[in-house]
Every structure is written in structure tokens, then in C-alpha cells.
Amino acid sequence: MSKHNLVQTKILTPPSLQLQLAKWAEEKKTVVFTNGCFDILHRGHVDYLAKAADLGDVLIIGVNTDASVSRLKGPHRPIQDEQSRLQILASLGFVDGVILFDEPTPLNLIQLVQPDVLVKGSDYQPADIVGYEIVMAKGGDVKTIDFIPGFSTSAIEKKIKQS
């Protein structure tokens, strides 16, 4: 399989995600889930995602659609379209799957994935993370990861505007 095709196979739809989840369950893989906009992929994102991947065998990323990014961040966002964001994330070697979601939160996606580990940034308290109850009820774990200070899409956007 070409590297391009490998990247494309990581971009999932709900049906292909269900097939992958069944395969990973059969292989007794620990599934880690996180989500976000990932508008301009930067060092902070890569560090966060690599640390999330270290918490299990499989990392799945729920990615906000363009419409949901605009609702969350304002009409000037996203900077990169959803297909670009999916392909960039899927190209990371430690990422096993990426999937879009359009709802205000990834709750429906978390219900579908039923991750063993749910991860968000340390700006959240674990009990406040969407999906906490689902993961804890199945005996999973909810973790937070510290961000690298100064690395955010908003900071990069501000720096670009100042130059």
C-alpha cells in the first residue's frame, strides 16, 4: 500500500470506524480518543497528540467540521478546511484514525467509539470532559495533558497578523 493510500485509510466514516473498532477490539487494543479543531497543526498539537497516543495502542481523533469550527471560533475560522485538517492529522504516524463530527460536542462520537481512554487538555477537569460518564462507566480512564505554553492556533494567527 502506498503511503498516500495509508493516510487515506485513516480518514474514517462512521461505518469504517465501526469496522476498525471491531478489529481493534478483537486484537485487544486499548483505544484512546481525543477531539478538537486542529485548525493549524503546530508543535503544541503534535506534542499533545503524541502524549495521548502513548496512553494506549490506538489513537482516534474526532475533528470538528468546518461549520462547527465557525460556530465555536467565529466566522473567520477555520483557516484550513476540514479535508486538509483530516489529511494532515492522518499523516502523523502515531494517529490511527480521524473522523469528522458536526455536533456541538463529540458526545455521539464518544458513544460510538466507547474509548478505553478519553483525553483532553489540562484546561479541563476530568469530570467536566464530555464523555466522562461513558468512559468511567465502562471502567476506562479520563486523562488530561498539559499544553506547551505559547503554542496555540490563536497565538500563531495573532503573530501572522502582526507581521
C-alpha positions as CSV (number, residue, x, y, z in Angstrom):
1,M,0.0,0.0,0.0
2,S,1.4,3.4,-0.9
3,K,1.9,5.9,1.9
4,H,-0.7,8.2,0.4
5,N,-3.3,5.3,0.5
6,L,-2.2,4.6,4.1
7,V,-3.0,8.1,5.1
8,Q,-6.4,7.9,3.3
9,T,-7.4,4.7,5.1
10,K,-7.0,6.6,8.4
11,I,-9.7,9.1,7.4
12,L,-12.8,7.3,8.7
13,T,-16.6,7.5,8.3
14,P,-18.9,6.1,11.0
15,P,-19.3,2.7,9.1
16,S,-15.5,2.4,8.5
17,L,-14.8,3.4,12.1
18,Q,-17.2,0.6,13.4
19,L,-15.2,-1.9,11.3
20,Q,-11.9,-0.7,12.6
21,L,-13.2,-0.7,16.2
22,A,-14.3,-4.3,15.9
23,K,-10.9,-5.3,14.5
24,W,-9.1,-3.4,17.3
25,A,-11.4,-5.0,19.9
26,E,-10.6,-8.4,18.6
27,E,-6.9,-7.6,18.8
28,K,-7.5,-6.4,22.4
29,K,-6.2,-2.9,21.6
30,T,-6.5,0.0,24.1
31,V,-8.4,2.8,22.3
32,V,-7.6,6.4,23.1
33,F,-9.9,9.2,21.9
34,T,-9.4,12.9,21.8
35,N,-11.0,15.7,19.8
36,G,-10.6,19.2,18.6
37,C,-10.4,21.7,15.7
38,F,-6.7,21.3,14.9
39,D,-7.0,24.3,12.6
40,I,-3.3,25.0,12.1
41,L,-1.3,22.0,13.2
42,H,1.6,23.2,15.4
43,R,4.1,21.9,17.9
44,G,1.7,22.1,20.8
45,H,-0.8,19.9,18.9
46,V,1.9,17.3,17.9
47,D,3.2,17.1,21.5
48,Y,-0.4,16.7,22.9
49,L,-1.3,14.1,20.3
50,A,1.9,12.1,20.8
51,K,1.3,12.1,24.6
52,A,-2.3,11.0,24.0
53,A,-1.1,8.2,21.7
54,D,1.3,7.0,24.4
55,L,-1.8,6.3,26.7
56,G,-2.9,3.3,24.6
57,D,-2.5,1.2,21.4
58,V,-4.8,3.2,19.1
59,L,-5.4,6.9,18.8
60,I,-8.6,8.2,17.3
61,I,-9.2,11.9,16.8
62,G,-12.6,13.5,16.4
63,V,-12.2,16.6,14.3
64,N,-14.7,19.4,14.2
65,T,-16.3,20.1,10.8
66,D,-15.7,23.5,9.2
67,A,-19.2,24.5,10.3
68,S,-18.7,23.6,13.9
69,V,-15.3,25.3,14.0
70,S,-17.0,28.5,12.8
71,R,-19.7,28.1,15.4
72,L,-17.0,27.7,18.1
73,K,-14.3,30.1,17.0
74,G,-16.1,32.7,14.9
75,P,-16.7,33.3,11.2
76,H,-13.0,33.8,10.3
77,R,-12.2,30.2,11.3
78,P,-11.3,27.6,10.3
79,I,-8.2,28.7,8.4
80,Q,-7.8,25.3,6.9
81,D,-10.7,23.3,5.5
82,E,-11.8,20.0,7.2
83,Q,-10.4,17.8,4.5
84,S,-6.9,19.4,4.8
85,R,-7.1,19.1,8.6
86,L,-8.1,15.4,8.4
87,Q,-5.3,14.6,5.9
88,I,-2.6,16.4,7.9
89,L,-3.7,14.6,11.2
90,A,-3.9,11.3,9.4
91,S,-0.4,11.7,8.1
92,L,1.0,11.5,11.7
93,G,2.5,8.1,12.3
94,F,1.0,7.7,15.8
95,V,-2.5,8.6,14.7
96,D,-4.7,5.6,13.8
97,G,-7.9,7.2,12.8
98,V,-9.5,10.6,12.2
99,I,-13.2,11.3,11.9
100,L,-15.4,14.4,11.5
101,F,-18.1,15.4,13.8
102,D,-20.5,18.4,13.4
103,E,-22.4,18.4,16.7
104,P,-21.6,21.0,19.5
105,T,-19.7,18.3,21.4
106,P,-18.2,14.9,20.5
107,L,-20.7,13.0,22.7
108,N,-22.3,11.0,19.9
109,L,-18.9,10.1,18.6
110,I,-17.6,9.0,22.0
111,Q,-20.7,6.8,22.4
112,L,-19.8,5.2,19.1
113,V,-16.1,4.7,19.9
114,Q,-16.5,3.7,23.6
115,P,-12.8,4.5,24.2
116,D,-10.8,3.0,26.9
117,V,-9.1,6.3,27.5
118,L,-10.5,9.8,26.9
119,V,-8.1,12.7,26.7
120,K,-8.4,16.4,26.7
121,G,-6.1,19.3,27.5
122,S,-5.4,20.2,31.2
123,D,-7.6,23.3,30.8
124,Y,-10.4,20.8,31.6
125,Q,-11.1,19.0,34.9
126,P,-11.6,15.3,34.1
127,A,-15.1,15.2,35.4
128,D,-16.1,18.1,33.2
129,I,-14.9,16.4,30.0
130,V,-17.7,15.5,27.6
131,G,-17.9,11.7,27.6
132,Y,-16.5,11.3,31.1
133,E,-19.5,9.3,32.4
134,I,-19.5,7.0,29.3
135,V,-15.8,6.1,29.7
136,M,-15.9,5.8,33.5
137,A,-19.0,3.5,33.4
138,K,-17.1,1.0,31.2
139,G,-14.1,1.0,33.5
140,G,-12.0,3.3,31.3
141,D,-9.9,6.3,32.2
142,V,-10.1,10.0,31.6
143,K,-6.8,11.9,31.4
144,T,-5.7,15.5,30.8
145,I,-2.4,16.5,29.2
146,D,-0.6,19.8,29.8
147,F,-0.2,22.1,26.8
148,I,3.2,23.6,25.8
149,P,2.8,27.3,26.8
150,G,2.7,29.8,24.0
151,F,1.7,27.3,21.3
152,S,-1.9,27.8,20.1
153,T,-3.6,28.4,16.8
154,S,-4.8,31.8,18.2
155,A,-1.2,32.8,19.1
156,I,0.0,31.8,15.6
157,E,-2.8,33.7,14.0
158,K,-2.0,36.8,16.1
159,K,1.7,36.5,15.1
160,I,0.8,36.3,11.4
161,K,-1.4,39.4,11.6
162,Q,1.4,41.4,13.3
163,S,3.9,40.6,10.6
